[in-house]
């Protein structure tokens, strides 16, 4: 459930490579959260999938630690704060940092970008 964004036929290629080969597709991908013509998952689909997982964790007692890709963190923050899926690309999540979601009764607090110790 916590896998990163499935980018379909773009998997294994850099954004620069895909942008050079399919510039219109990359623009659409970065601006339309429902677009998934690369054959993978849309940004909205990722946010919904991660949101379902996060809703299940909310019901559990105690702490949960998840080691995930930055795009999974973005999707969790979008869901936790009730942001529109279009906000996904506006969240800058640096690799190798910690993000903490805490709260009760669905009211999440977010702490982003804490360096790993």
C-alpha positions as CSV (number, residue, x, y, z in Angstrom):
1,X,0.0,0.0,0.0
2,X,2.9,2.4,0.6
3,X,4.7,1.9,-2.7
4,X,5.7,5.0,-4.6
5,X,4.0,6.5,-7.6
6,X,3.7,4.0,-10.5
7,X,5.0,6.0,-13.5
8,X,4.3,3.2,-16.0
9,X,6.5,3.3,-19.1
10,X,8.6,6.1,-17.6
11,X,10.0,3.9,-14.9
12,X,13.8,3.8,-14.9
13,X,14.1,7.0,-16.8
14,X,15.0,10.5,-15.5
15,X,12.6,13.4,-15.7
16,X,15.0,15.1,-18.1
17,X,14.9,12.1,-20.4
18,X,11.1,11.8,-20.3
19,X,10.8,15.6,-20.7
20,X,13.0,15.6,-23.8
21,X,11.0,12.7,-25.4
22,X,7.5,13.7,-24.2
23,X,7.5,17.4,-23.1
24,X,3.7,17.8,-23.5
25,X,3.1,14.6,-21.5
26,X,5.4,15.8,-18.6
27,X,3.6,19.2,-18.6
28,X,0.3,17.5,-18.3
29,X,1.5,15.1,-15.6
30,X,2.7,18.0,-13.5
31,X,-0.5,20.0,-13.9
32,X,-3.3,17.5,-14.0
33,X,-3.6,15.2,-11.0
34,X,-5.9,12.9,-12.9
35,X,-3.6,12.3,-15.8
36,X,-2.0,8.9,-16.1
37,X,-1.5,8.3,-19.8
38,X,2.1,7.0,-19.1
39,X,0.3,3.7,-18.2
40,X,0.8,4.0,-14.4
41,X,-1.0,5.7,-11.6
42,X,-2.3,9.3,-11.4
43,X,-1.3,11.6,-8.7
44,X,-4.8,11.6,-7.4
45,X,-4.8,7.8,-7.4
46,X,-1.6,7.8,-5.3
47,X,-3.1,10.4,-2.8
48,X,-6.2,8.3,-2.4
49,X,-4.3,5.0,-1.9
50,X,-2.0,6.6,0.7
51,X,-5.0,8.3,2.3
52,X,-6.7,5.0,2.8
53,X,-3.6,3.6,4.5
54,X,-3.3,6.7,6.7
55,X,-7.0,6.4,7.7
56,X,-6.4,2.9,8.8
57,X,-3.3,3.9,10.8
58,X,-5.3,6.6,12.6
59,X,-7.5,3.8,14.1
60,X,-4.5,2.0,15.5
61,X,-3.0,2.7,18.9
62,X,0.6,3.7,19.4
63,X,3.2,4.8,16.9
64,X,3.8,3.7,13.3
65,X,7.0,4.2,11.4
66,X,7.1,4.0,7.7
67,X,10.2,4.3,5.5
68,X,8.9,5.5,2.1
69,X,9.7,7.5,-1.0
70,X,9.3,11.3,-1.0
71,X,6.2,11.1,-3.3
72,X,4.5,8.9,-0.7
73,X,5.2,11.5,2.0
74,X,3.7,14.2,-0.3
75,X,0.6,12.1,-0.8
76,X,0.2,11.5,3.0
77,X,0.6,15.2,3.7
78,X,-2.0,16.1,1.0
79,X,-4.5,13.7,2.6
80,X,-3.7,14.6,6.2
81,X,-4.2,18.3,5.6
82,X,-7.2,17.9,3.3
83,X,-5.4,19.6,0.4
84,X,-6.5,19.1,-3.2
85,X,-4.4,16.6,-5.2
86,X,-3.2,19.5,-7.3
87,X,-1.1,20.6,-4.3
88,X,1.0,17.5,-4.5
89,X,3.8,19.0,-6.6
90,X,3.9,22.1,-4.4
91,X,5.2,20.1,-1.4
92,X,9.0,19.8,-1.4
93,X,10.0,16.7,0.5
94,X,13.8,16.2,0.6
95,X,15.1,12.6,0.5
96,X,16.5,11.2,3.7
97,X,14.5,13.4,6.0
98,X,11.8,12.6,8.5
99,X,8.2,13.7,8.3
100,X,6.0,13.3,11.4
101,X,2.2,13.2,11.3
102,X,0.6,13.3,14.7
103,X,-2.9,14.0,15.9
104,X,-6.1,12.7,17.2
105,X,-9.6,12.1,15.7
106,X,-8.3,12.9,12.2
107,X,-6.9,16.3,13.1
108,X,-3.3,15.8,11.8
109,X,-0.3,18.0,12.6
110,X,2.6,17.8,10.2
111,X,6.3,18.3,10.8
112,X,8.3,18.1,7.6
113,X,12.0,17.8,6.7
114,X,13.6,16.9,10.0
115,X,17.1,15.5,9.3
116,X,17.6,11.8,10.1
117,X,19.7,11.2,13.2
